[in-house]
Amino acid sequence: MSRPSPPELLEETARLAYHFHWPLDTILDLEHADRRTFLREADALAYPYEE
């Protein structure tokens, strides 16, 4: 998996901070694949009836 671009990283970081209230250091310490997994979970929580 390739690394996210700076705008993608900012968007991912903002979404995780918003949904999980994690500090910046915690989010940035995650591997990209792990961030994507948590983003999918955040989306599932925010939009439970969408597939």
mmCIF file as Biopython writes it, N, C-alpha, C and O atoms, coordinates in Angstrom:
data_model
#
loop_
_atom_site.group_PDB
_atom_site.id
_atom_site.type_symbol
_atom_site.label_atom_id
_atom_site.label_alt_id
_atom_site.label_comp_id
_atom_site.label_asym_id
_atom_site.label_entity_id
_atom_site.label_seq_id
_atom_site.pdbx_PDB_ins_code
_atom_site.Cartn_x
_atom_site.Cartn_y
_atom_site.Cartn_z
_atom_site.occupancy
_atom_site.B_iso_or_equiv
_atom_site.auth_seq_id
_atom_site.auth_asym_id
_atom_site.pdbx_PDB_model_num
ATOM 1   N N  . MET A ? 1  ? 0.845   -1.169 0.000  1.0 0.0 1  A 1 
ATOM 2   C CA . MET A ? 1  ? 0.000   0.000  0.000  1.0 0.0 1  A 1 
ATOM 3   C C  . MET A ? 1  ? 0.893   1.236  0.000  1.0 0.0 1  A 1 
ATOM 4   O O  . MET A ? 1  ? 1.882   1.297  0.730  1.0 0.0 1  A 1 
ATOM 5   N N  . SER A ? 2  ? 0.544   2.199  -0.806 1.0 0.0 2  A 1 
ATOM 6   C CA . SER A ? 2  ? 1.335   3.425  -0.872 1.0 0.0 2  A 1 
ATOM 7   C C  . SER A ? 2  ? 0.962   4.356  0.280  1.0 0.0 2  A 1 
ATOM 8   O O  . SER A ? 2  ? -0.098  4.230  0.893  1.0 0.0 2  A 1 
ATOM 9   N N  . ARG A ? 3  ? 1.851   5.276  0.546  1.0 0.0 3  A 1 
ATOM 10  C CA . ARG A ? 3  ? 1.598   6.256  1.597  1.0 0.0 3  A 1 
ATOM 11  C C  . ARG A ? 3  ? 0.582   7.274  1.110  1.0 0.0 3  A 1 
ATOM 12  O O  . ARG A ? 3  ? 0.517   7.560  -0.086 1.0 0.0 3  A 1 
ATOM 13  N N  . PRO A ? 4  ? -0.214  7.827  2.023  1.0 0.0 4  A 1 
ATOM 14  C CA . PRO A ? 4  ? -1.178  8.844  1.608  1.0 0.0 4  A 1 
ATOM 15  C C  . PRO A ? 4  ? -0.468  10.156 1.278  1.0 0.0 4  A 1 
ATOM 16  O O  . PRO A ? 4  ? 0.594   10.458 1.821  1.0 0.0 4  A 1 
ATOM 17  N N  . SER A ? 5  ? -1.070  10.918 0.385  1.0 0.0 5  A 1 
ATOM 18  C CA . SER A ? 5  ? -0.551  12.252 0.097  1.0 0.0 5  A 1 
ATOM 19  C C  . SER A ? 5  ? -0.815  13.140 1.322  1.0 0.0 5  A 1 
ATOM 20  O O  . SER A ? 5  ? -1.631  12.784 2.172  1.0 0.0 5  A 1 
ATOM 21  N N  . PRO A ? 6  ? -0.143  14.276 1.420  1.0 0.0 6  A 1 
ATOM 22  C CA . PRO A ? 6  ? -0.396  15.164 2.564  1.0 0.0 6  A 1 
ATOM 23  C C  . PRO A ? 6  ? -1.872  15.553 2.728  1.0 0.0 6  A 1 
ATOM 24  O O  . PRO A ? 6  ? -2.366  15.547 3.856  1.0 0.0 6  A 1 
ATOM 25  N N  . PRO A ? 7  ? -2.602  15.894 1.644  1.0 0.0 7  A 1 
ATOM 26  C CA . PRO A ? 7  ? -4.025  16.195 1.833  1.0 0.0 7  A 1 
ATOM 27  C C  . PRO A ? 7  ? -4.833  14.979 2.318  1.0 0.0 7  A 1 
ATOM 28  O O  . PRO A ? 7  ? -5.754  15.124 3.122  1.0 0.0 7  A 1 
ATOM 29  N N  . GLU A ? 8  ? -4.486  13.789 1.827  1.0 0.0 8  A 1 
ATOM 30  C CA . GLU A ? 8  ? -5.178  12.575 2.282  1.0 0.0 8  A 1 
ATOM 31  C C  . GLU A ? 8  ? -4.886  12.304 3.755  1.0 0.0 8  A 1 
ATOM 32  O O  . GLU A ? 8  ? -5.783  11.936 4.513  1.0 0.0 8  A 1 
ATOM 33  N N  . LEU A ? 9  ? -3.638  12.486 4.155  1.0 0.0 9  A 1 
ATOM 34  C CA . LEU A ? 9  ? -3.272  12.270 5.551  1.0 0.0 9  A 1 
ATOM 35  C C  . LEU A ? 9  ? -4.012  13.251 6.457  1.0 0.0 9  A 1 
ATOM 36  O O  . LEU A ? 9  ? -4.484  12.869 7.527  1.0 0.0 9  A 1 
ATOM 37  N N  . LEU A ? 10 ? -4.115  14.491 6.044  1.0 0.0 10 A 1 
ATOM 38  C CA . LEU A ? 10 ? -4.848  15.487 6.820  1.0 0.0 10 A 1 
ATOM 39  C C  . LEU A ? 10 ? -6.314  15.089 6.962  1.0 0.0 10 A 1 
ATOM 40  O O  . LEU A ? 10 ? -6.882  15.176 8.051  1.0 0.0 10 A 1 
ATOM 41  N N  . GLU A ? 11 ? -6.924  14.654 5.863  1.0 0.0 11 A 1 
ATOM 42  C CA . GLU A ? 11 ? -8.339  14.255 5.894  1.0 0.0 11 A 1 
ATOM 43  C C  . GLU A ? 11 ? -8.533  13.040 6.793  1.0 0.0 11 A 1 
ATOM 44  O O  . GLU A ? 11 ? -9.469  13.013 7.591  1.0 0.0 11 A 1 
ATOM 45  N N  . GLU A ? 12 ? -7.674  12.044 6.678  1.0 0.0 12 A 1 
ATOM 46  C CA . GLU A ? 12 ? -7.773  10.843 7.515  1.0 0.0 12 A 1 
ATOM 47  C C  . GLU A ? 12 ? -7.599  11.208 8.988  1.0 0.0 12 A 1 
ATOM 48  O O  . GLU A ? 12 ? -8.343  10.733 9.845  1.0 0.0 12 A 1 
ATOM 49  N N  . THR A ? 13 ? -6.619  12.047 9.268  1.0 0.0 13 A 1 
ATOM 50  C CA . THR A ? 13 ? -6.335  12.449 10.642 1.0 0.0 13 A 1 
ATOM 51  C C  . THR A ? 13 ? -7.510  13.211 11.238 1.0 0.0 13 A 1 
ATOM 52  O O  . THR A ? 13 ? -7.898  12.964 12.379 1.0 0.0 13 A 1 
ATOM 53  N N  . ALA A ? 14 ? -8.066  14.121 10.481 1.0 0.0 14 A 1 
ATOM 54  C CA . ALA A ? 14 ? -9.205  14.905 10.965 1.0 0.0 14 A 1 
ATOM 55  C C  . ALA A ? 14 ? -10.407 14.012 11.254 1.0 0.0 14 A 1 
ATOM 56  O O  . ALA A ? 14 ? -11.078 14.181 12.272 1.0 0.0 14 A 1 
ATOM 57  N N  . ARG A ? 15 ? -10.680 13.065 10.363 1.0 0.0 15 A 1 
ATOM 58  C CA . ARG A ? 15 ? -11.824 12.162 10.580 1.0 0.0 15 A 1 
ATOM 59  C C  . ARG A ? 15 ? -11.636 11.300 11.814 1.0 0.0 15 A 1 
ATOM 60  O O  . ARG A ? 15 ? -12.571 11.129 12.596 1.0 0.0 15 A 1 
ATOM 61  N N  . LEU A ? 16 ? -10.440 10.753 12.002 1.0 0.0 16 A 1 
ATOM 62  C CA . LEU A ? 16 ? -10.202 9.921  13.183 1.0 0.0 16 A 1 
ATOM 63  C C  . LEU A ? 16 ? -10.266 10.750 14.466 1.0 0.0 16 A 1 
ATOM 64  O O  . LEU A ? 16 ? -10.830 10.300 15.463 1.0 0.0 16 A 1 
ATOM 65  N N  . ALA A ? 17 ? -9.705  11.934 14.450 1.0 0.0 17 A 1 
ATOM 66  C CA . ALA A ? 17 ? -9.760  12.799 15.630 1.0 0.0 17 A 1 
ATOM 67  C C  . ALA A ? 17 ? -11.206 13.161 15.956 1.0 0.0 17 A 1 
ATOM 68  O O  . ALA A ? 17 ? -11.596 13.181 17.123 1.0 0.0 17 A 1 
ATOM 69  N N  . TYR A ? 18 ? -11.990 13.442 14.939 1.0 0.0 18 A 1 
ATOM 70  C CA . TYR A ? 18 ? -13.392 13.812 15.136 1.0 0.0 18 A 1 
ATOM 71  C C  . TYR A ? 18 ? -14.191 12.654 15.726 1.0 0.0 18 A 1 
ATOM 72  O O  . TYR A ? 18 ? -14.916 12.834 16.704 1.0 0.0 18 A 1 
ATOM 73  N N  . HIS A ? 19 ? -14.061 11.473 15.139 1.0 0.0 19 A 1 
ATOM 74  C CA . HIS A ? 19 ? -14.880 10.334 15.553 1.0 0.0 19 A 1 
ATOM 75  C C  . HIS A ? 19 ? -14.416 9.695  16.857 1.0 0.0 19 A 1 
ATOM 76  O O  . HIS A ? 19 ? -15.244 9.309  17.682 1.0 0.0 19 A 1 
ATOM 77  N N  . PHE A ? 20 ? -13.104 9.578  17.056 1.0 0.0 20 A 1 
ATOM 78  C CA . PHE A ? 20 ? -12.594 8.842  18.207 1.0 0.0 20 A 1 
ATOM 79  C C  . PHE A ? 20 ? -11.949 9.724  19.276 1.0 0.0 20 A 1 
ATOM 80  O O  . PHE A ? 20 ? -11.611 9.238  20.355 1.0 0.0 20 A 1 
ATOM 81  N N  . HIS A ? 21 ? -11.773 11.020 18.985 1.0 0.0 21 A 1 
ATOM 82  C CA . HIS A ? 21 ? -11.187 11.963 19.944 1.0 0.0 21 A 1 
ATOM 83  C C  . HIS A ? 21 ? -9.773  11.555 20.357 1.0 0.0 21 A 1 
ATOM 84  O O  . HIS A ? 21 ? -9.368  11.734 21.505 1.0 0.0 21 A 1 
ATOM 85  N N  . TRP A ? 22 ? -9.041  11.009 19.403 1.0 0.0 22 A 1 
ATOM 86  C CA . TRP A ? 22 ? -7.659  10.603 19.656 1.0 0.0 22 A 1 
ATOM 87  C C  . TRP A ? 22 ? -6.736  11.792 19.425 1.0 0.0 22 A 1 
ATOM 88  O O  . TRP A ? 22 ? -7.006  12.624 18.560 1.0 0.0 22 A 1 
ATOM 89  N N  . PRO A ? 23 ? -5.650  11.881 20.189 1.0 0.0 23 A 1 
ATOM 90  C CA . PRO A ? 23 ? -4.678  12.950 19.942 1.0 0.0 23 A 1 
ATOM 91  C C  . PRO A ? 23 ? -3.896  12.698 18.646 1.0 0.0 23 A 1 
ATOM 92  O O  . PRO A ? 23 ? -3.816  11.574 18.150 1.0 0.0 23 A 1 
ATOM 93  N N  . LEU A ? 24 ? -3.338  13.760 18.131 1.0 0.0 24 A 1 
ATOM 94  C CA . LEU A ? 24 ? -2.610  13.711 16.860 1.0 0.0 24 A 1 
ATOM 95  C C  . LEU A ? 24 ? -1.499  12.664 16.877 1.0 0.0 24 A 1 
ATOM 96  O O  . LEU A ? 24 ? -1.361  11.901 15.921 1.0 0.0 24 A 1 
ATOM 97  N N  . ASP A ? 25 ? -0.713  12.616 17.935 1.0 0.0 25 A 1 
ATOM 98  C CA . ASP A ? 25 ? 0.398   11.656 17.991 1.0 0.0 25 A 1 
ATOM 99  C C  . ASP A ? 25 ? -0.085  10.215 17.865 1.0 0.0 25 A 1 
ATOM 100 O O  . ASP A ? 25 ? 0.555   9.398  17.203 1.0 0.0 25 A 1 
ATOM 101 N N  . THR A ? 26 ? -1.201  9.907  18.491 1.0 0.0 26 A 1 
ATOM 102 C CA . THR A ? 26 ? -1.748  8.550  18.422 1.0 0.0 26 A 1 
ATOM 103 C C  . THR A ? 26 ? -2.135  8.199  16.997 1.0 0.0 26 A 1 
ATOM 104 O O  . THR A ? 26 ? -1.840  7.105  16.515 1.0 0.0 26 A 1 
ATOM 105 N N  . ILE A ? 27 ? -2.792  9.125  16.329 1.0 0.0 27 A 1 
ATOM 106 C CA . ILE A ? 27 ? -3.240  8.879  14.956 1.0 0.0 27 A 1 
ATOM 107 C C  . ILE A ? 27 ? -2.046  8.735  14.017 1.0 0.0 27 A 1 
ATOM 108 O O  . ILE A ? 27 ? -2.017  7.831  13.182 1.0 0.0 27 A 1 
ATOM 109 N N  . LEU A ? 28 ? -1.071  9.614  14.151 1.0 0.0 28 A 1 
ATOM 110 C CA . LEU A ? 28 ? 0.084   9.574  13.255 1.0 0.0 28 A 1 
ATOM 111 C C  . LEU A ? 28 ? 0.982   8.367  13.505 1.0 0.0 28 A 1 
ATOM 112 O O  . LEU A ? 28 ? 1.741   7.967  12.623 1.0 0.0 28 A 1 
ATOM 113 N N  . ASP A ? 29 ? 0.903   7.786  14.697 1.0 0.0 29 A 1 
ATOM 114 C CA . ASP A ? 29 ? 1.685   6.583  14.990 1.0 0.0 29 A 1 
ATOM 115 C C  . ASP A ? 29 ? 1.098   5.331  14.344 1.0 0.0 29 A 1 
ATOM 116 O O  . ASP A ? 29 ? 1.777   4.309  14.255 1.0 0.0 29 A 1 
ATOM 117 N N  . LEU A ? 30 ? -0.146  5.396  13.895 1.0 0.0 30 A 1 
ATOM 118 C CA . LEU A ? 30 ? -0.772  4.243  13.248 1.0 0.0 30 A 1 
ATOM 119 C C  . LEU A ? 30 ? -0.171  4.013  11.864 1.0 0.0 30 A 1 
ATOM 120 O O  . LEU A ? 30 ? 0.170   4.961  11.157 1.0 0.0 30 A 1 
ATOM 121 N N  . GLU A ? 31 ? -0.049  2.756  11.493 1.0 0.0 31 A 1 
ATOM 122 C CA . GLU A ? 31 ? 0.306   2.422  10.112 1.0 0.0 31 A 1 
ATOM 123 C C  . GLU A ? 31 ? -0.857  2.842  9.217  1.0 0.0 31 A 1 
ATOM 124 O O  . GLU A ? 31 ? -2.002  2.899  9.666  1.0 0.0 31 A 1 
ATOM 125 N N  . HIS A ? 32 ? -0.564  3.135  7.958  1.0 0.0 32 A 1 
ATOM 126 C CA . HIS A ? 32 ? -1.610  3.579  7.044  1.0 0.0 32 A 1 
ATOM 127 C C  . HIS A ? 32 ? -2.745  2.563  6.953  1.0 0.0 32 A 1 
ATOM 128 O O  . HIS A ? 32 ? -3.914  2.945  6.975  1.0 0.0 32 A 1 
ATOM 129 N N  . ALA A ? 33 ? -2.421  1.290  6.853  1.0 0.0 33 A 1 
ATOM 130 C CA . ALA A ? 33 ? -3.465  0.256  6.760  1.0 0.0 33 A 1 
ATOM 131 C C  . ALA A ? 33 ? -4.341  0.259  8.011  1.0 0.0 33 A 1 
ATOM 132 O O  . ALA A ? 33 ? -5.553  0.066  7.917  1.0 0.0 33 A 1 
ATOM 133 N N  . ASP A ? 34 ? -3.747  0.472  9.167  1.0 0.0 34 A 1 
ATOM 134 C CA . ASP A ? 34 ? -4.530  0.520  10.404 1.0 0.0 34 A 1 
ATOM 135 C C  . ASP A ? 34 ? -5.429  1.751  10.433 1.0 0.0 34 A 1 
ATOM 136 O O  . ASP A ? 34 ? -6.578  1.670  10.867 1.0 0.0 34 A 1 
ATOM 137 N N  . ARG A ? 35 ? -4.911  2.894  9.972  1.0 0.0 35 A 1 
ATOM 138 C CA . ARG A ? 35 ? -5.754  4.096  9.890  1.0 0.0 35 A 1 
ATOM 139 C C  . ARG A ? 35 ? -6.950  3.848  8.998  1.0 0.0 35 A 1 
ATOM 140 O O  . ARG A ? 35 ? -8.068  4.242  9.330  1.0 0.0 35 A 1 
ATOM 141 N N  . ARG A ? 36 ? -6.724  3.190  7.857  1.0 0.0 36 A 1 
ATOM 142 C CA . ARG A ? 36 ? -7.825  2.906  6.927  1.0 0.0 36 A 1 
ATOM 143 C C  . ARG A ? 36 ? -8.856  1.981  7.579  1.0 0.0 36 A 1 
ATOM 144 O O  . ARG A ? 36 ? -10.057 2.150  7.366  1.0 0.0 36 A 1 
ATOM 145 N N  . THR A ? 37 ? -8.402  1.010  8.367  1.0 0.0 37 A 1 
ATOM 146 C CA . THR A ? 37 ? -9.322  0.116  9.072  1.0 0.0 37 A 1 
ATOM 147 C C  . THR A ? 37 ? -10.180 0.902  10.057 1.0 0.0 37 A 1 
ATOM 148 O O  . THR A ? 37 ? -11.397 0.722  10.102 1.0 0.0 37 A 1 
ATOM 149 N N  . PHE A ? 38 ? -9.557  1.769  10.842 1.0 0.0 38 A 1 
ATOM 150 C CA . PHE A ? 38 ? -10.316 2.573  11.795 1.0 0.0 38 A 1 
ATOM 151 C C  . PHE A ? 38 ? -11.243 3.555  11.083 1.0 0.0 38 A 1 
ATOM 152 O O  . PHE A ? 38 ? -12.326 3.847  11.590 1.0 0.0 38 A 1 
ATOM 153 N N  . LEU A ? 39 ? -10.847 4.067  9.929  1.0 0.0 39 A 1 
ATOM 154 C CA . LEU A ? 39 ? -11.731 4.953  9.169  1.0 0.0 39 A 1 
ATOM 155 C C  . LEU A ? 39 ? -12.969 4.209  8.690  1.0 0.0 39 A 1 
ATOM 156 O O  . LEU A ? 39 ? -14.070 4.759  8.719  1.0 0.0 39 A 1 
ATOM 157 N N  . ARG A ? 40 ? -12.805 2.964  8.248  1.0 0.0 40 A 1 
ATOM 158 C CA . ARG A ? 40 ? -13.970 2.164  7.848  1.0 0.0 40 A 1 
ATOM 159 C C  . ARG A ? 40 ? -14.912 1.958  9.032  1.0 0.0 40 A 1 
ATOM 160 O O  . ARG A ? 40 ? -16.132 2.035  8.882  1.0 0.0 40 A 1 
ATOM 161 N N  . GLU A ? 41 ? -14.348 1.699  10.199 1.0 0.0 41 A 1 
ATOM 162 C CA . GLU A ? 41 ? -15.172 1.523  11.397 1.0 0.0 41 A 1 
ATOM 163 C C  . GLU A ? 41 ? -15.882 2.826  11.768 1.0 0.0 41 A 1 
ATOM 164 O O  . GLU A ? 41 ? -17.055 2.805  12.143 1.0 0.0 41 A 1 
ATOM 165 N N  . ALA A ? 42 ? -15.187 3.947  11.668 1.0 0.0 42 A 1 
ATOM 166 C CA . ALA A ? 42 ? -15.805 5.244  11.956 1.0 0.0 42 A 1 
ATOM 167 C C  . ALA A ? 42 ? -16.957 5.503  11.000 1.0 0.0 42 A 1 
ATOM 168 O O  . ALA A ? 42 ? -18.015 5.974  11.416 1.0 0.0 42 A 1 
ATOM 169 N N  . ASP A ? 43 ? -16.762 5.199  9.724  1.0 0.0 43 A 1 
ATOM 170 C CA . ASP A ? 43 ? -17.836 5.377  8.746  1.0 0.0 43 A 1 
ATOM 171 C C  . ASP A ? 43 ? -19.017 4.468  9.055  1.0 0.0 43 A 1 
ATOM 172 O O  . ASP A ? 43 ? -20.169 4.878  8.910  1.0 0.0 43 A 1 
ATOM 173 N N  . ALA A ? 44 ? -18.744 3.240  9.479  1.0 0.0 44 A 1 
ATOM 174 C CA . ALA A ? 44 ? -19.822 2.309  9.824  1.0 0.0 44 A 1 
ATOM 175 C C  . ALA A ? 44 ? -20.615 2.820  11.025 1.0 0.0 44 A 1 
ATOM 176 O O  . ALA A ? 44 ? -21.834 2.658  11.078 1.0 0.0 44 A 1 
ATOM 177 N N  . LEU A ? 45 ? -19.937 3.428  11.975 1.0 0.0 45 A 1 
ATOM 178 C CA . LEU A ? 45 ? -20.633 3.992  13.128 1.0 0.0 45 A 1 
ATOM 179 C C  . LEU A ? 45 ? -21.434 5.237  12.750 1.0 0.0 45 A 1 
ATOM 180 O O  . LEU A ? 45 ? -22.543 5.440  13.244 1.0 0.0 45 A 1 
ATOM 181 N N  . ALA A ? 46 ? -20.879 6.054  11.887 1.0 0.0 46 A 1 
ATOM 182 C CA . ALA A ? 46 ? -21.533 7.304  11.495 1.0 0.0 46 A 1 
ATOM 183 C C  . ALA A ? 46 ? -22.687 7.075  10.532 1.0 0.0 46 A 1 
ATOM 184 O O  . ALA A ? 46 ? -23.673 7.811  10.553 1.0 0.0 46 A 1 
ATOM 185 N N  . TYR A ? 47 ? -22.565 6.056  9.688  1.0 0.0 47 A 1 
ATOM 186 C CA . TYR A ? 47 ? -23.570 5.777  8.660  1.0 0.0 47 A 1 
ATOM 187 C C  . TYR A ? 47 ? -23.952 4.299  8.727  1.0 0.0 47 A 1 
ATOM 188 O O  . TYR A ? 47 ? -23.613 3.537  7.822  1.0 0.0 47 A 1 
ATOM 189 N N  . PRO A ? 48 ? -24.659 3.878  9.797  1.0 0.0 48 A 1 
ATOM 190 C CA . PRO A ? 48 ? -24.887 2.440  10.010 1.0 0.0 48 A 1 
ATOM 191 C C  . PRO A ? 48 ? -25.780 1.768  8.978  1.0 0.0 48 A 1 
ATOM 192 O O  . PRO A ? 48 ? -25.757 0.542  8.869  1.0 0.0 48 A 1 
ATOM 193 N N  . TYR A ? 49 ? -26.560 2.516  8.222  1.0 0.0 49 A 1 
ATOM 194 C CA . TYR A ? 49 ? -27.501 1.889  7.296  1.0 0.0 49 A 1 
ATOM 195 C C  . TYR A ? 49 ? -27.053 1.951  5.851  1.0 0.0 49 A 1 
ATOM 196 O O  . TYR A ? 49 ? -27.782 1.516  4.960  1.0 0.0 49 A 1 
ATOM 197 N N  . GLU A ? 50 ? -25.868 2.484  5.600  1.0 0.0 50 A 1 
ATOM 198 C CA . GLU A ? 50 ? -25.346 2.539  4.235  1.0 0.0 50 A 1 
ATOM 199 C C  . GLU A ? 50 ? -24.463 1.336  3.973  1.0 0.0 50 A 1 
ATOM 200 O O  . GLU A ? 50 ? -23.753 0.868  4.863  1.0 0.0 50 A 1 
ATOM 201 N N  . GLU A ? 51 ? -24.510 0.849  2.768  1.0 0.0 51 A 1 
ATOM 202 C CA . GLU A ? 51 ? -23.652 -0.278 2.397  1.0 0.0 51 A 1 
ATOM 203 C C  . GLU A ? 51 ? -22.742 0.100  1.274  1.0 0.0 51 A 1 
ATOM 204 O O  . GLU A ? 51 ? -21.944 -0.722 0.823  1.0 0.0 51 A 1 
#
